[in-house]
Amino acid sequence: MYSPVPELNELAELQKQVGAEYLSRCFELLPEYDDKMSFEAVDLTDPDFLSRVVVFAMANGSGSHYGFWRVDDREDLATLPVVAFGDEGGDHVVARSLPELFQLLTSDIDPIVGHDEVSYERYEDAEPSGGHEVFVDWVRTRFGLEPTTDPGAIVAAAQREYGAQFHAWIRPFMERLGYC
């Protein structure tokens, strides 16, 4: 079992089935669930931060990460907002839940997590990820979600619902690190 989140465990099994191929461009589960030592974009010594962020995946090939943000005390982690921590210090809510992140990943585009925004831009010469068709079928079958052609709309909806609250919460941590 990879994690206490059934959906992530299913994804880990799907990844095993496709082998070394990406399910979505540059996305991969961390070798160890909630391995906060795998990223350096935050103050890892603050207990409040550590208790409210659960890191589970690499978001792109340059070191950005996805994690759950414990906005409240709900037990079903898959229903929590998903945030992206950029390798250059950006931090943004990108999905309102884990299934919504999976739908975002059906675009097969890795994010650019900047200080001001997160964007998903397709490179003209980008080949589809090797396990992408299997992943899209799994998202469609498991969650009833169709692939998205507009990942920005998913991010925008998450930002509308949780963005201001997330930035108010994380700002003190980022100020201590000199990012604000």
C-alpha positions in Angstrom: 0.0 0.0 0.0 1.4 3.4 -1.1 -0.7 5.6 1.2 -3.8 6.0 3.3 -5.6 7.4 0.2 -7.3 4.6 -1.9 -7.2 6.7 -5.1 -3.4 7.1 -4.8 -3.0 3.4 -4.1 -5.0 2.7 -7.3 -2.8 5.1 -9.2 0.4 3.5 -7.9 -1.0 0.1 -9.1 -1.8 1.6 -12.5 1.8 3.0 -12.7 3.2 -0.5 -12.0 1.1 -1.8 -14.9 2.6 0.7 -17.4 6.1 0.4 -16.0 8.6 3.2 -16.7 6.2 5.2 -18.9 4.7 8.4 -17.6 0.9 8.4 -17.1 1.0 12.2 -17.7 3.9 14.3 -18.7 6.5 14.4 -16.0 4.0 13.5 -13.3 5.1 10.7 -10.9 4.2 9.6 -7.4 7.0 10.2 -4.9 8.8 6.9 -3.9 7.6 7.6 -0.3 4.2 9.1 0.4 4.4 12.4 2.3 8.2 12.7 1.9 8.6 16.3 2.9 12.3 16.0 2.6 11.9 15.6 -1.2 11.3 19.3 -1.7 12.9 22.5 -0.4 10.3 25.2 -1.2 9.0 25.5 2.3 10.0 25.9 5.9 10.3 22.2 6.8 10.9 22.8 10.5 7.5 24.5 11.3 5.1 22.0 12.9 2.0 23.9 11.7 3.2 23.7 8.1 4.2 20.0 8.4 0.9 19.0 9.8 -1.2 20.7 7.0 0.7 19.7 3.8 0.9 16.1 2.5 3.3 15.8 -0.4 2.7 12.9 -2.8 3.9 13.6 -6.3 6.4 15.3 -8.6 4.5 17.8 -10.8 7.1 18.4 -13.5 10.6 17.6 -14.5 12.2 20.6 -12.8 11.3 19.8 -9.2 7.8 21.1 -8.6 5.6 19.0 -6.3 1.9 18.3 -5.7 0.4 17.9 -2.2 -2.8 18.0 -0.3 -3.5 21.1 1.7 -5.3 20.2 4.9 -7.7 23.2 4.7 -9.8 21.5 7.5 -10.1 18.3 9.4 -11.9 16.1 6.9 -10.8 12.5 7.0 -11.1 11.8 3.2 -7.8 13.3 2.0 -8.8 12.8 -1.7 -11.4 15.6 -1.1 -8.9 18.1 0.0 -7.5 20.8 -2.3 -4.3 20.0 -4.2 -1.5 22.5 -4.2 1.6 22.8 -6.4 4.9 24.0 -4.9 7.2 25.3 -7.6 10.9 24.5 -7.7 11.4 28.3 -7.8 9.2 29.2 -4.9 5.7 29.5 -6.4 2.8 27.9 -4.5 -0.7 27.6 -5.8 -4.0 25.7 -5.4 -4.4 23.8 -8.7 -7.4 21.4 -8.0 -10.3 21.3 -5.6 -9.8 17.5 -5.0 -7.6 14.6 -6.1 -10.0 13.4 -8.8 -9.9 17.0 -10.2 -6.1 16.8 -10.3 -6.4 13.6 -12.2 -8.7 15.3 -14.7 -6.1 18.2 -15.0 -3.4 15.6 -15.7 -5.5 14.2 -18.6 -4.2 17.2 -20.5 -0.7 15.5 -20.5 1.0 18.9 -19.9 3.5 19.6 -17.1 2.9 22.8 -15.1 5.1 25.8 -14.9 4.7 26.9 -11.3 5.8 30.5 -11.1 5.6 33.0 -8.3 2.5 34.7 -9.7 0.7 31.8 -11.4 0.7 28.2 -12.5 0.2 27.6 -16.2 0.0 24.6 -18.4 1.5 25.1 -21.8 1.8 22.4 -24.5 5.1 22.2 -26.4 4.5 21.8 -30.1 6.9 18.9 -30.4 5.7 17.1 -27.2 4.9 13.4 -27.7 2.1 11.9 -25.7 3.2 10.2 -22.5 3.6 6.4 -22.9 1.0 5.5 -20.4 -1.3 8.3 -21.0 -4.1 6.5 -22.9 -4.3 3.9 -20.0 -4.4 6.8 -17.5 -7.2 8.7 -19.4 -9.3 5.5 -19.6 -8.8 5.0 -15.8 -9.8 8.5 -15.0 -12.9 8.2 -17.2 -13.9 4.8 -15.8 -13.0 5.3 -12.1 -14.2 8.9 -11.7 -16.5 9.5 -14.6 -14.4 12.5 -15.7 -13.7 13.3 -19.4 -10.2 14.5 -20.4 -9.8 18.2 -20.3 -8.6 20.4 -23.1 -8.5 23.4 -20.8 -6.4 22.8 -17.7 -6.4 26.5 -16.9 -10.2 26.3 -16.2 -9.6 23.6 -13.6 -6.9 25.7 -11.9 -9.0 28.9 -12.1 -12.0 27.1 -10.4 -9.7 25.9 -7.6 -8.2 29.3 -7.2 -11.6 30.9 -6.9 -12.6 28.5 -4.2 -9.4 28.1 -2.2 -6.8 30.5 -3.5 -7.2 33.4 -1.2 -7.5 31.2 1.9 -4.4 29.2 0.9 -2.3 32.3 0.3 -3.4 33.8 3.6 -2.4 30.6 5.4 1.0 30.1 3.6 2.1 33.7 3.5 3.7 33.7 7.0 5.8 30.7 6.1 6.9 32.3 2.9 7.7 35.6 4.6 10.0 33.8 7.0 11.9 32.3 4.1 12.2 35.7 2.4 9.9 34.8 -0.6 7.4 37.6 0.1 
